[in-house]
């Protein structure tokens, strides 16, 4: 009866990566969602990521060639204590909190 716009998983992942790269703080939900995308071996929609980055900064070369490098840097500098604290209230399975660690993210990124 009415149109609904939907995005595929690679496009949603691109949006999530953009948020992680350019949001001024770490949001636990972003990290939790990203872990899910990475665990499913989803690759981000490169065009969408590039266009989102271009809206934020002039150089979008990292979208296609360096997003994993930038993501690793973000993971290495993240405060996972704060991230776990931010997301723990939303977990249906509290034991999943152990997945929000630097080591786990580095494994997922590869």
C-alpha angles and dihedrals in degrees: 000000000000134000121259121195114221132180128216121237096262089054093048090049090052090054091048092050091050090052092050093047098047110022110108094233140028115266115199094215091056091055093045092051092046091053088055094051092047093047089056091050091239115166117213122251097260096202093051092046091049092050092047091051091048088057089055102037138001100245113070098166090110090066093070104025111022112027092114091050092051091045092052089051091051090049092050092053098040123113100230092183089064092041092053091045090051096051105032095088091060099050116111088196108041092195088071089076089088089067090067097080136116092243094052093049092049089053092049094049091050 
